Amino acid sequence: MHASSTCQSHCSTPVSRTGLGHSILRLLQLSRSRRALASLTGDQLCDIGMDKTAARNEAKRPIWDVPQTWRS
């Protein structure tokens, strides 16, 4: 029981919203999102208003090609 509470307190340490660590986490999240997008079926893509070509193009973008709003 003690080990569990120690792990929880360690794991719940807040992550800084600025700096290199946060930028890396955002890039990893973007990479995972793009991989997930590439795995969607045609029906799923239709549900979110995308076609296979647009999804494939988005999924192929390099990790450093981020949305403009991230560059501010």
C-alpha positions in Angstrom: 0.0 0.0 0.0 2.8 2.4 0.8 4.5 1.7 -2.6 1.3 2.5 -4.4 0.9 5.8 -2.7 4.5 6.7 -3.4 4.1 5.8 -7.1 0.9 7.9 -7.3 2.6 10.9 -5.8 5.6 10.6 -8.0 3.5 10.0 -11.2 1.2 12.9 -10.5 4.0 15.5 -10.5 2.8 18.3 -12.7 4.5 18.7 -16.1 5.7 22.1 -17.0 3.7 23.8 -19.7 6.7 25.5 -21.1 10.2 24.5 -22.2 11.7 21.7 -24.1 10.0 18.9 -22.2 6.6 20.2 -23.0 7.5 20.7 -26.7 8.7 17.1 -27.0 5.5 15.8 -25.4 3.4 17.9 -27.8 5.4 16.5 -30.8 4.9 12.9 -29.5 1.2 13.5 -29.1 1.0 14.9 -32.6 2.9 11.9 -34.0 0.5 9.5 -32.2 -2.5 11.4 -33.5 -1.3 11.3 -37.1 -0.6 7.6 -36.9 -4.2 7.1 -35.5 -5.6 9.2 -38.3 -3.8 7.0 -40.9 -5.4 3.9 -39.4 -9.0 5.1 -39.6 -11.4 3.4 -42.0 -13.2 5.3 -44.8 -16.4 5.4 -42.8 -14.6 6.8 -39.7 -12.9 9.4 -41.9 -16.2 10.4 -43.3 -17.6 10.8 -39.8 -14.9 13.5 -39.1 -15.3 15.1 -42.5 -12.1 13.9 -44.1 -11.3 11.7 -47.1 -8.5 9.1 -47.4 -6.3 11.4 -49.4 -6.4 14.2 -46.9 -5.9 11.8 -44.0 -2.9 10.2 -45.8 -1.4 13.6 -46.5 -1.8 14.7 -42.9 -0.3 11.4 -41.6 2.7 11.7 -43.9 3.7 15.2 -42.6 7.0 15.2 -40.7 6.9 15.6 -37.0 8.4 19.1 -37.1 5.6 20.3 -39.5 3.3 21.5 -36.7 0.3 23.8 -36.7 1.0 27.5 -37.1 -0.6 28.2 -33.7 2.1 26.1 -32.0 4.8 28.5 -33.3 3.7 31.5 -31.3 
